[in-house]
Amino acid sequence: MCGSAGGTRKEELAMCRTLMLSFGVCLAGSLLLAQEQPKTRVEHPREATEWIVSYAYNANDTKLPRVLLVGDSICNAYSGDVCKELAGTVSVTFFATSKCVCDKSYLRSLAFFLDESDYAVIHFNNGLHSLASDRQDWETCLRAAIKLIKAKGKGAKIIWASSTPLKDPALTAKAKELNAIAARVMTEEGIPTDDLFALMDPLDREANWGDTFHFKGDAKKMQAKAVGDCVRKALGAGKASAADAAAALKAATTATGPDGKLDAAKK
């Protein structure tokens, strides 16, 4: 009950409005602060071309829970297969970007996608574009990203995905460094890990890597299955029937994709 002893009803209502307005301003201010990029010890340089790719499959479907996949080109590559893995059970949105968590606008970009939908699960990675980052800065910015996800996630289950190994051993060692920092942070935050590094590292580099960073088809499908399994486990959900999965993929197909017709069943 919002009121003050001894005041008139008009005064009580006025005080209620003032308190509610103050609360709203404080809440809005705290969310805006959550989107502010932390100050870093070293300015993070941008790449020659920075990019963002995002699809929201089955964008108008509000009956099924939705997962947000956050990552880089690895996420972009497996996102279509994750959509097929989860079709009919969970709708998929992905936000893939070249931006390191230390980039000056990373949190603002992340906040935009967090605000786009109510997500049941957020599957999050950042690392391969951060291999040269100052390690202390990266940890600070990673913690800021987790804080933002928790603030805007509306209770979504959060899963951290470890960064995948590379064809180059020296770069793989750097990815291991970031994964070790992230493992400590996620343990402190109580966030489970989808260990894509451990899944990929035993594989033959020549047979499964297309270049230094990226994977060939079968390896991408392995990653997609692992992501799908993690999402279903987080939700306590099983696989949809073949008919329901096919119907969901058909409903996600659009004639006006970025390069023409987008067939979700073939993405």
SEKE-706773 format. One record per residue: x, y, z of N, C-alpha, C, O, CB in turn. Coordinates in steps of 0.001 Angstrom, whole numbers, padded with zeros to 6 digits, always signed. Glycine has a CB too. Layout:
<nodes>
XYZXYZXYZXYZXYZ/...
</nodes>
This chain:
<nodes>
+000856-001193+000000+000000+000000+000000+000884+001231+000000+001786+001360+000828-000964+000012+001229/+000618+002148-000945+001425+003358-001050+000643+004502-000465-000381+004886-001029+001824+003654-002516/+001081+005066+000646+000347+006161+001283+001089+006652+002500+002091+006063+002903-001067+005722+001670/+000598+007736+003093+001243+008288+004280+000189+008534+005341-000907+009013+005048+002009+009596+003950/+000532+008201+006576-000407+008357+007676-000748+009818+007860+000135+010675+007866+000164+007773+008969/-002041+010105+008011-002462+011468+008324-002663+012357+007127-003163+013470+007293-001480+012093+009209/-002291+011923+005878-002434+012769+004703-003816+012632+004089-004521+011656+004344-001371+012428+003675/-004199+013600+003287-005472+013514+002579-005331+012517+001438-004222+012182+001020-005918+014909+002047/-006467+012050+000944-006447+011093-000167-005746+011700-001381-004989+011007-002061-007884+010661-000540/-005982+012975-001663-005352+013647-002797-003840+013679-002642-003097+013456-003597-005894+015068-002946/-003389+013967-001395-001952+014021-001132-001318+012634-001288-000211+012494-001806-001685+014574+000283/-002066+011595-000817-001552+010233-000928-001382+009822-002390-000375+009218-002759-002487+009255-000213/-002381+010156-003223-002299+009819-004641-001147+010546-005324-000444+009983-006164-003611+010155-005339/-000968+011816-004941+000128+012591-005511+001471+011985-005132+002387+011928-005952+000054+014047-005047/+001587+011531-003879+002838+010913-003436+003082+009599-004166+004214+009279-004530+002814+010676-001919/+001995+008833-004379+002113+007577-005126+002661+007818-006524+003570+007122-006978+000756+006877-005212/+002092+008819-007203+002529+009122-008558+003998+009529-008585+004753+009131-009472+001666+010227-009159/+004390+010331-007593+005783+010783-007512+006728+009605-007307+007771+009508-007953+005953+011798-006371/+006340+008700-006383+007190+007541-006107+007288+006621-007319+008358+006103-007639+006653+006764-004906/+006143+006426-007993+006150+005564-009170+006991+006162-010290+007716+005439-010975+004727+005324-009658/+006902+007473-010482+007699+008148-011494+009182+008031-011167+010002+007772-012047+007290+009621-011609/+009521+008224-009893+010917+008132-009477+011462+006732-009708+012597+006560-010153+011064+008516-008007/+010628+005720-009396+011042+004338-009603+011289+004072-011080+012276+003437-011449+009987+003368-009055/+010371+004569-011934+010510+004368-013370+011760+005013-013914+012455+004428-014745+009309+004907-014092/+012058+006230-013447+013262+006930-013893+014510+006170-013457+015461+006033-014228+013291+008369-013339/+014504+005675-012214+015662+004920-011710+015862+003633-012488+016990+003268-012818+015492+004604-010224/+014755+002936-012783+014848+001691-013534+015370+001949-014941+016260+001244-015417+013485+000996-013593/+014816+002958-015605+015274+003290-016954+016744+003682-016937+017509+003300-017822+014428+004427-017550/+017132+004448-015922+018528+004864-015810+019465+003694-015609+020561+003670-016169+018690+005834-014677/+019036+002707-014801+019888+001550-014548+020056+000712-015811+021137+000178-016059+019306+000695-013419/+018985+000589-016621+019084-000166-017863+019964+000549-018880+020713-000092-019618+017697-000404-018448/+019875+001876-018921+020740+002625-019827+022193+002467-019431+023061+002314-020291+020355+004103-019842/+022469+002505-018116+023836+002321-017646+024351+000934-017989+025536+000757-018273+023917+002553-016145/+023444-000066-017962+023839-001434-018272+024309-001564-019715+025079-002467-020040+022682-002388-018013/+023844-000659-020584+024221-000717-021990+025487+000081-022282+026007+000025-023397+023087-000209-022849/+025985+000814-021308+027193+001598-021520+028411+000681-021512+028578-000128-020600+027331+002696-020443/+029260+000809-022528+030439-000031-022623+031422+000337-021511+031705+001518-021308+031101+000112-024013/+031941-000651-020793+032914-000340-019734+034165+000321-020300+034524+000101-021457+033301-001614-018975/+034812+001116-019494+036087+001691-019909+037146+000596-019885+037215-000196-018945+036494+002884-018989/+037962+000563-020921+038994-000460-021030+040378+000157-020917+040564+001353-021141+038861-001220-022349/+041344-000682-020566+042718-000194-020436+043324+000073-021809+044138+000982-021974+043581-001206-019661/+042914-000739-022803+043449-000632-024157+042285-000414-025115+041290-001136-025050+044271-001906-024549/+042395+000563-025996+041329+000792-026973+041293-000356-027965+042311-000708-028561+041529+002139-027709/+040104-000943-028140+039991-002105-029027+039852-001628-030473+038889-000932-030798+038775-003000-028623/+040804-001992-031355+040717-001555-032758+039647-002344-033501+039430-003524-033226+042081-001716-033465/+038992-001695-034430+038010-002392-035255+038696-003088-036430+039811-002738-036816+036938-001409-035767/+038010-004073-036982+038538-004810-038112+038317-004018-039402+037629-002998-039398+037882-006200-038205/+038893-004485-040483+038771-003766-041756+037314-003632-042183+036916-002610-042742+039569-004481-042849/+036535-004652-041922+035089-004611-042148+034404-005232-040939+034654-006388-040599+034692-005360-043471/+033547-004465-040300+032749-005001-039192+031368-005346-039736+030878-004677-040645+032650-003974-037999/+030741-006374-039193+029470-006837-039746+028556-007390-038656+028999-007797-037583+029714-007903-040811/+027269-007388-038973+026238-008014-038150+025301-008778-039082+024890-008253-040117+025453-006947-037294/+024967-010004-038721+023982-010804-039446+022954-011297-038430+023321-011774-037357+024660-012010-040211/+021679-011184-038763+020643-011671-037849+019429-012138-038631+018996-011481-039577+020239-010577-036845/+018876-013293-038224+017589-013773-038717+016721-014062-037499+017212-014507-036462+017752-015052-039630/+015439-013807-037637+014462-014260-036644+013523-015212-037372+012557-014781-038003+013672-013045-035980/+013807-016498-037283+012969-017494-037942+011601-017563-037258+011499-017396-036043+013654-018882-037927/+010555-017809-038047+009191-017896-037498+008890-016675-036629+008424-016797-035496+009015-019200-036670/+009166-015499-037188+009127-014256-036415+007770-013963-035784+007701-013316-034739+009514-013112-037293/+006687-014433-036410+005350-014131-035893+004785-015220-034990+003666-015101-034493+004409-013905-037036/+005553-016271-034780+005079-017363-033928+005363-017048-032463+006520-016931-032058+005747-018699-034330/+004307-016913-031676+004460-016649-030239+004038-017841-029395+004028-017761-028166+003648-015425-029839/+003685-018957-030051+003244-020135-029303+004416-020938-028758+004352-021476-027652+002384-021021-030184/+005485-021016-029541+006653-021785-029112+007634-020893-028357+007686-019689-028607+007347-022437-030322/+008413-021466-027438+009494-020690-026813+010522-020310-027865+010629-020966-028901+010167-021493-025663/+011274-019256-027603+012265-018764-028571+013643-018733-027927+013790-018362-026763+011881-017353-029092/+014657-019131-028705+016041-019041-028267+016738-017945-029056+016501-017781-030253+016771-020397-028440/+017596-017198-028379+018484-016232-029033+019881-016808-029035+020455-017054-027974+018454-014840-028321/+020439-017027-030229+021827-017451-030375+022680-016212-030606+022414-015438-031525+021991-018476-031546/+023689-016021-029789+024577-014860-029906+025986-015374-030156+026487-016219-029414+024525-013957-028618/+026621-014863-031202+027976-015317-031482+028608-014568-032635+028369-013377-032831+027977-016786-031775/+029421-015287-033395+030151-014688-034512+029900-015515-035768+028801-016043-035935+031677-014598-034203/+030880-015643-036653+030667-016383-037896+030442-017879-037647+029816-018553-038466+031858-016188-038826/+030944-018399-036533+030693-019798-036184+029205-019982-035906+028590-020939-036376+031546-020233-034950/+028640-019067-035146+027199-019070-034863+026401-018886-036150+025412-019582-036379+026841-017960-033849/+026831-017952-036981+026151-017723-038257+026119-019011-039083+025121-019308-039740+026850-016594-039049/+027208-019766-039047+027316-020977-039858+026420-022102-039350+025848-022840-040153+028752-021448-039890/+026287-022247-038037+025464-023355-037522+024009-022965-037266+023190-023831-036958+026066-023882-036240/+023672-021687-037387+022327-021235-037013+021222-021909-037828+020182-022271-037280+022227-019734-037179/+021444-022077-039132+020431-022708-039965+020168-024147-039554+019021-024594-039538+020847-022660-041414/+021235-024876-039220+021074-026255-038773+020446-026324-037375+019726-027273-037065+022426-026968-038777/+020717-025324-036537+020047-025273-035227+018549-025066-035424+017731-025664-034725+020640-024136-034341/+018200-024213-036383+016783-023997-036698+016112-025314-037065+014991-025590-036637+016628-022982-037851/+016805-026125-037860+016245-027427-038243+016208-028385-037048+015259-029153-036893+017067-028048-039392/+017247-028334-036203+017290-029182-035006+016104-028913-034075+015546-029836-033481+018602-028957-034250/+015733-027650-033959+014717-027243-032980+013349-027009-033606+012399-026669-032899+015162-025987-032272/+013233-027185-034913+011981-026875-035615+010792-027590-034982+010830-028796-034737+012090-027260-037091/+009738-026821-034722+008532-027363-034132+008553-027417-032626+007528-027687-032000+008294-028707-034657/+009726-027161-032023+009857-027174-030554+010245-025806-030021+009663-025324-029049+010896-028212-030116/+011237-025175-030660+011739-023871-030227+011998-023030-031480+012632-023508-032421+013049-024017-029352/+011520-021801-031502+011824-020879-032595+013194-020249-032359+013620-020072-031218+010728-019783-032719/+013873-019915-033444+015270-019477-033355+015453-018059-033893+014998-017730-034989+016175-020442-034122/+016130-017227-033096+016678-015948-033550+018183-016021-033352+018646-016542-032338+016049-014720-032769/+018960-015504-034310+020398-015432-034046+020925-014038-034368+020455-013359-035281+021159-016497-034869/+021916-013643-033582+022620-012372-033734+024101-012706-033794+024716-013021-032775+022293-011362-032553/+024671-012635-034994+026088-012936-035195+026797-011657-035618+026278-010887-036426+026285-014065-036262/+027975-011439-035070+028689-010194-035351+030198-010386-035237+030681-011276-034536+028228-009089-034399/+030921-009533-035940+032376-009506-035834+032837-008712-034610+034026-008695-034291+032983-008912-037101/+031907-008063-033934+032296-007206-032809+032749-008021-031603+032054-008932-031154+031136-006302-032410/+033920-007679-031092+034387-008200-029811+033561-007569-028692+033029-006472-028865+035909-007918-029609/+033450-008240-027556+032723-007631-026425+033347-006307-026006+032694-005495-025351+032696-008589-025228/+034606-006082-026377+035279-004823-026032+034984-003703-027030+035400-002564-026817+036779-005046-025952/+034277-004012-028108+033956-002973-029089+033073-001907-028448+032254-002206-027579+033253-003584-030326/+033246-000670-028882+032575+000458-028235+031060+000419-028345+030373+001087-027572+033071+001735-028819/+030516-000356-029297+029061-000406-029431+028495-001817-029259+027334-002059-029586+028655+000138-030781/+029307-002750-028747+028831-004130-028639+027596-004235-027748+026611-004867-028131+029937-005026-028095/+027636-003633-026585+026503-003770-025663+025238-003130-026213+024140-003634-025977+026843-003150-024318/+025374-002028-026944+024185-001410-027551+023592-002333-028619+022372-002453-028736+024542-000030-028171/+024467-002984-029396+023980-003930-030400+023296-005115-029729+022217-005535-030148+025137-004417-031294/+023917-005647-028698+023343-006771-027965+021998-006389-027352+021045-007167-027403+024309-007246-026871/+021925-005199-026777+020679-004737-026148+019536-004681-027151+018398-005012-026818+020881-003358-025516/+019834-004263-028375+018792-004194-029403+018152-005563-029611+016926-005679-029645+019375-003673-030731/+018974-006596-029748+018425-007933-030005+017762-008519-028762+016789-009264-028880+019528-008872-030493/+018264-008202-027590+017623-008663-026358+016217-008079-026226+015324-008716-025667+018474-008280-025134/+016026-006864-026743+014724-006194-026654+013738-006660-027726+012549-006354-027639+014911-004697-026760/+014211-007391-028733+013370-007753-029863+012287-008774-029520+011205-008745-030107+014221-008288-030962/+012563-009671-028583+011619-010745-028243+011775-011122-026778+012724-010717-026108+011840-011987-029146/+010823-011906-026304+010965-012545-025001+011545-013936-025251+010913-014773-025897+009582-012618-024227/+012742-014176-024739+013441-015436-025013+013347-016380-023823+013407-015963-022666+014913-015171-025360/+013197-017664-024139+013221-018688-023092+014657-019083-022775+014985-019426-021639+012406-019927-023520/+015518-019030-023810+016933-019395-023663+017783-018401-024444+017407-017969-025533+017195-020856-024158/+018932-018043-023878+019921-017221-024586+021236-017997-024579+021819-018245-023524+020088-015788-023916/+021690-018371-025764+022907-019173-025944+023967-018214-026470+023841-017704-027583+022678-020410-026937/+025012-017963-025683+025876-016797-025875+027335-017191-026025+027853-018017-025274+025725-015835-024713/+027993-016582-027015+029441-016733-027171+030047-015439-027689+029409-014702-028440+029773-017901-028125/+031268-015170-027289+032088-014115-027894+033533-014507-027645+033898-014825-026513+031757-012675-027298/+034379-014489-028699+035754-014894-028445+036683-014858-029640+037787-014326-029530+035756-016238-027904/+036273-015413-030797+037221-015539-031899+037636-014197-032499+038694-014094-033119+036627-016401-032973/+036806-013169-032315+037209-011824-032754+037878-011059-031596+038120-009856-031684+035974-011031-033285/+038165-011785-030527+038753-011169-029336+040112-011761-029000+040648-011511-027921+037821-011326-028151/+040675-012545-029915+041907-013270-029599+043059-012342-029235+043933-012713-028451+042310-014135-030769/+043064-011142-029797+044159-010203-029521+043807-009208-028415+044599-008313-028119+044525-009446-030789/+042652-009350-027814+042203-008385-026802+043016-008486-025519+043496-009559-025155+040728-008598-026490/+043161-007362-024846+043721-007363-023503+042839-008254-022636+041623-008071-022589+043817-005909-022917/+043445-009214-021954+042659-010215-021229+041835-009614-020086+040703-010036-019850+043579-011283-020679/+042389-008647-019390+041636-008003-018308+040451-007223-018869+039354-007263-018312+042551-007065-017491/+040676-006516-019972+039591-005780-020621+038490-006735-021077+037303-006462-020895+040128-004974-021819/+038898-007863-021675+037916-008813-022188+037049-009372-021058+035833-009501-021204+038620-009957-022930/+037676-009699-019946+036899-010204-018804+035925-009145-018295+034772-009451-017992+037839-010646-017664/+036389-007902-018203+035520-006815-017734+034308-006669-018656+033174-006530-018196+036306-005477-017663/+034565-006703-019952+033478-006513-020920+032581-007747-021005+031376-007618-021219+034051-006191-022304/+033149-008929-020842+032339-010145-020802+031380-010093-019616+030201-010424-019750+033239-011400-020716/+031884-009681-018465+031019-009566-017285+029909-008534-017528+028776-008718-017083+031853-009173-016039/+030240-007464-018227+029229-006448-018536+028154-007016-019455+026972-006713-019292+029882-005216-019184/+028561-007836-020420+027593-008460-021329+026664-009407-020575+025457-009418-020816+028321-009219-022450/+027220-010194-019670+026394-011107-018863+025423-010316-017989+024262-010695-017832+027287-012019-017980/+025904-009229-017432+025034-008371-016613+023872-007838-017441+022734-007807-016972+025835-007198-016010/+024157-007418-018673+023108-006899-019554+022122-007996-019931+020912-007769-019934+023721-006287-020819/+022630-009186-020250+021753-010297-020607+020824-010634-019441+019636-010883-019646+022582-011535-021011/+021353-010643-018239+020521-010935-017074+019499-009825-016834+018363-010097-016445+021396-011122-015830/+019904-008576-017065+019002-007445-016825+017852-007417-017824+016723-007081-017467+019773-006131-016892/+018136-007767-019067+017125-007674-020123+016523-009019-020516+015575-009071-021300+017726-007032-021336/+017065-010098-019979+016650-011432-020409+015333-011909-019854+014828-012944-020288+017678-012396-020045/+014755-011189-018904+013438-011521-018343+013358-012964-017861+012364-013657-018075+012354-011274-019378/+014433-013397-017204+014423-014740-016637+014807-015841-017605+014695-017018-017261+013087-015028-016099/+015258-015500-018807+015682-016522-019773+016821-017353-019201+017664-016847-018462+016116-015870-021102/+016836-018626-019550+017947-019488-019161+019143-019126-020048+019013-019045-021269+017567-021017-019295/+020297-018912-019432+021494-018479-020161+022467-019654-020273+022721-020359-019297+022174-017263-019451/+023000-019848-021460+024015-020876-021706+025214-020200-022366+025058-019492-023361+023451-022045-022607/+026386-020411-021827+027615-019919-022441+028158-020989-023378+028176-022169-023026+028672-019537-021359/+028601-020591-024569+029243-021508-025511+030722-021165-025583+031085-020024-025869+028581-021429-026926/+031573-022141-025328+033014-021886-025423+033404-021639-026875+032758-022135-027799+033825-023074-024840/+034467-020867-027062+034949-020582-028415+035603-021821-029014+036291-022570-028321+035945-019402-028403/+035383-022023-030288+035886-023222-030956+037380-023127-031253+037920-022029-031385+035121-023460-032246/+038048-024280-031357+039474-024272-031702+039682-023864-033155+038743-023843-033951+040096-025655-031451/+040916-023544-033480+041252-023090-034826+042210-024073-035485+042733-024978-034836+041869-021678-034788/+042426-023887-036755+043352-024762-037474+044787-024477-037057+045636-025368-037074+043194-024587-038993/+045052-023233-036685+046390-022789-036276+046589-023047-034776+045800-022552-033971+046592-021276-036601/+047619-023805-034375+047829-024125-032960+048048-022898-032071+047571-022862-030937+049009-025043-032828/+048766-021894-032579+049033-020698-031782+047730-019942-031492+047528-019460-030377+050038-019776-032511/+046854-019839-032489+045567-019170-032275+044659-019999-031380+043893-019449-030589+044876-018899-033612/+044742-021322-031500+043967-022193-030613+044376-021975-029167+043528-021996-028275+044152-023671-030999/+045652-021768-028925+046119-021501-027557+045507-020215-027018+045194-020130-025830+047657-021409-027517/+045331-019213-027879+044703-017967-027445+043222-018177-027140+042689-017619-026181+044873-016882-028516/+042571-018985-027965+041163-019299-027693+041025-020018-026354+040071-019780-025613+040569-020166-028826/+041977-020896-026044+041969-021595-024753+042080-020604-023591+041428-020773-022561+043124-022616-024688/+042904-019577-023761+043056-018560-022713+041722-017873-022425+041331-017702-021270+044112-017512-023125/+041033-017485-023497+039736-016824-023312+038716-017785-022712+037922-017390-021858+039217-016274-024651/+038730-019035-023147+037804-020016-022589+038042-020234-021097+037096-020430-020335+037931-021337-023332/+039297-020201-020687+039608-020377-019264+039068-019213-018437+038530-019416-017349+041127-020509-019058/+039213-017993-018959+038653-016817-018273+037139-016943-018204+036537-016721-017153+039055-015498-018999/+036529-017300-019328+035071-017420-019374+034579-018506-018435+033544-018336-017789+034603-017711-020796/+035299-019625-018342+034885-020719-017459+034810-020246-016010+033882-020590-015279+035858-021908-017580/+035802-019453-015608+035790-018916-014236+034613-017971-014029+033928-018039-013009+037110-018182-013930/+034380-017089-015001+033277-016131-014900+031938-016859-014844+031088-016528-014017+033301-015150-016089/+031742-017840-015710+030460-018548-015763+030212-019364-014500+029070-019498-014060+030411-019459-016984/+031278-019911-013916+031128-020621-012644+030639-019656-011566+029744-019985-010787+032468-021278-012217/+031229-018471-011528+030809-017461-010550+029367-017019-010788+028633-016748-009838+031744-016246-010605/+028963-016946-012056+027629-016467-012417+026572-017578-012401+025382-017307-012563+027672-015829-013790/+027009-018823-012207+026071-019939-012193+025487-020249-013558+024332-020661-013664+024964-019655-011236/+026290-020051-014617+025830-020252-015994+026488-021506-016566+027713-021620-016535+026154-019007-016880/+025696-022457-017092+026266-023677-017669+026953-023396-018996+026677-022388-019647+025179-024732-017862/+027847-024291-019391+028631-024124-020621+028318-025214-021632+028272-026397-021295+030125-024126-020305/+028105-024805-022859+028049-025705-024007+029467-025738-024566+029881-024804-025253+026978-025231-025101/+030214-026798-024281+031652-026817-024571+031918-027232-026020+032268-028377-026305+032377-027773-023607/+031742-026272-026916+031985-026530-028337+033470-026715-028625+033836-027371-029600+031430-025388-029187/+034329-026140-027783+035774-026342-027967+036105-027818-027788+036778-028414-028630+036596-025472-026965/+035635-028405-026696+035923-029814-026426+035328-030722-027488+035892-031772-027796+035394-030208-025056/+034198-030330-028048+033557-031117-029100+034392-031141-030372+034513-032181-031019+032172-030566-029401/+034969-029995-030732+035671-029858-032005+037156-030197-031933+037724-030639-032932+035513-028466-032508/+037789-030008-030808+039251-030089-030731+039832-031450-031145+040910-031489-031740+039686-029778-029333/+039151-032562-030849+039741-033852-031259+039672-034111-032767+040324-035034-033254+039043-034980-030535/+038905-033326-033508+038698-033596-034931+039945-033286-035761+040751-032428-035403+037517-032783-035450/+040080-033993-036857+041189-033767-037791+041038-032401-038458+039997-032095-039040+041245-034890-038863/+042079-031593-038367+042020-030228-038898+041829-030205-040413+041032-029416-040921+043289-029472-038533/+042532-031040-041122+042447-031010-042581+041076-031459-043076+040569-030939-044070+043530-031891-043190/+040491-032404-042394+039211-032960-042843+038021-032091-042465+036997-032126-043148+039023-034340-042270/+038133-031301-041375+036955-030635-040825+036997-029112-040817+035973-028473-040575+036748-031100-039455/+038162-028515-041077+038253-027060-041123+038300-026602-042584+039051-027155-043387+039504-026557-040344/+037500-025598-042921+037534-025049-044277+038631-024024-044444+039162-023846-045540+036202-024428-044627/+038975-023342-043348+040068-022375-043322+040536-022271-041877+040235-023151-041071+039623-020968-043890/+041260-021222-041537+041808-021113-040186+040722-021130-039116+040904-021724-038053+042626-019844-040061/+039601-020483-039392+038571-020288-038375+037348-021186-038545+036738-021595-037558+038135-018864-038383/+036989-021494-039787+035648-021996-040086+035626-023477-040434+036634-024059-040836+035054-021212-041220/+034442-024070-040268+034296-025514-040361+033551-025950-041617+032795-025186-042218+033583-026033-039146/+033789-027196-041990+033071-027807-043094+031719-028345-042603+031419-028318-041409+033915-028939-043730/+030911-028835-043557+029520-029171-043281+029257-030103-042123+028428-029793-041268+028949-029755-044455/+029948-031258-042063+029672-032225-041006+030018-031673-039629+029307-031935-038659+030444-033507-041256/+031105-030911-039538+031486-030324-038253+030462-029275-037813+030144-029175-036628+032890-029694-038343/+029951-028498-038763+028911-027514-038433+027648-028210-037922+026990-027723-037002+028576-026645-039667/+027319-029348-038526+026143-030094-038082+026350-030643-036667+025407-030691-035877+025836-031244-039062/+027573-031054-036347+027873-031500-034981+027640-030378-033977+027059-030592-032913+029324-031998-034884/+028098-029185-034327+027903-028041-033443+026418-027737-033268+025954-027477-032158+028636-026811-033989/+025674-027774-034386+024246-027473-034334+023507-028474-033457+022618-028096-032694+023649-027468-035743/+023869-029746-033561+023223-030764-032719+023519-030509-031250+022631-030620-030405+023694-032178-033114/+024783-030161-030941+025150-029881-029554+024374-028686-029016+023891-028718-027884+026656-029625-029439/+024250-027625-029826+023496-026444-029402+022029-026804-029198+021429-026435-028189+023633-025306-030439/+021454-027523-030157+020062-027934-030037+019818-028776-028805+018824-028583-028105+019639-028695-031258/+020727-029720-028530+020593-030565-027337+020623-029731-026063+019848-029973-025137+021709-031616-027299/+021527-028739-026017+021633-027875-024827+020356-027069-024614+019883-026929-023487+022834-026920-024958/+019804-026544-025698+018593-025734-025595+017423-026595-025127+016669-026195-024240+018266-025069-026950/+017272-027771-025722+016180-028661-025302+016331-029078-023845+015352-029134-023102+016131-029905-026196/+017561-029370-023445+017806-029760-022054+017434-028627-021101+016831-028864-020055+019281-030157-021856/+017794-027399-021464+017478-026246-020608+015979-026079-020431+015518-025626-019384+018075-024965-021194/+015215-026445-021457+013763-026278-021419+013024-027548-021020+011806-027535-020844+013270-025816-022760/+013767-028653-020877+013113-029922-020583+012211-030360-021715+011151-030940-021479+012318-029819-019303/+012626-030087-022957+011794-030351-024132+012384-031479-024971+013594-031706-024976+011646-029079-024983/+011512-032173-025672+011961-033199-026595+011957-032681-028013+011765-031487-028243+011091-034436-026485/+012168-033574-028970+012118-033196-030380+010681-033213-030868+009864-034008-030405+012989-034137-031233/+010387-032340-031797+009057-032319-032403+008909-033507-033352+009897-034111-033771+008812-030980-033158/+007670-033827-033680+007430-034854-034687+007942-034348-036036+008111-033146-036243+005913-035221-034764/+008182-035285-036941+008668-034900-038275+007682-033962-038957+008079-033025-039649+008901-036148-039151/+006399-034222-038756+005371-033386-039404+005380-031975-038828+005301-030999-039574+003969-034016-039233/+005477-031863-037496+005492-030538-036865+006756-029767-037242+006708-028559-037475+005391-030669-035333/+007891-030476-037301+009152-029825-037674+009079-029311-039108+009503-028190-039392+010340-030804-037517/+008545-030123-040004+008432-029715-041409+007500-028521-041554+007761-027617-042348+007929-030882-042271/+006415-028518-040789+005464-027405-040860+006107-026113-040362+005875-025047-040933+004199-027722-040037/+006913-026199-039302+007579-025009-038764+008592-024454-039759+008690-023239-039930+008274-025338-037435/+009345-025334-040416+010328-024883-041399+009645-024271-042621+010127-023287-043182+011226-026048-041827/+008535-024853-043024+007789-024288-044148+007261-022903-043799+007268-021998-044633+006629-025214-044547/+006796-022743-042537+006260-021449-042098+007343-020390-042010+007057-019196-042097+005575-021592-040748/+008604-020828-041836+009722-019878-041733+010256-019437-043084+011058-018506-043161+010843-020490-040937/+009822-020092-044143+010305-019769-045483+009727-018438-045961+008546-018156-045761+009942-020891-046470/+010569-017628-046590+010127-016330-047090+010656-016095-048505+011769-016502-048836+010593-015200-046148/+009858-015446-049321+010279-015118-050688+011168-013884-050727+011766-013579-051758+009062-014901-051576/+011255-013177-049613+011969-011890-049598+013134-011913-048616+013285-011007-047796+011007-010747-049238/+013944-012942-048705+015156-013003-047894+016211-012052-048418+015986-011392-049433+015704-014421-047859/+017356-011959-047759+018387-011008-048176+018973-011285-049559+019492-010383-050216+019489-011004-047174/+018886-012547-049993+019379-012903-051324+018293-013539-052175+018587-014327-053075+020563-013850-051211/+017030-013200-051895+015911-013804-052610+015170-014757-051704+015086-014520-050499+016391-014531-053867/+014633-015825-052252+013864-016775-051451+014758-017423-050392+015868-017869-050686+013227-017856-052353/+014254-017466-049156+014966-018118-048061+014149-019328-047643+013059-019195-047088+015199-017140-046851/+014689-020513-047917+014026-021764-047552+014681-022267-046267+015822-022727-046283+014125-022837-048710/+013941-022176-045143+014521-022550-043843+014930-024006-043792+015839-024366-043045+013537-022267-042728/+014279-024844-044569+014611-026264-044574+015945-026532-045255+016538-027593-045060+013515-027054-045261/+016426-025572-046061+017684-025761-046788+018779-024804-046338+019891-024851-046865+017450-025592-048267/+018484-023934-045372+019454-022915-044937+020657-023581-044282+021583-022895-043849+018797-021910-043952/
</nodes>
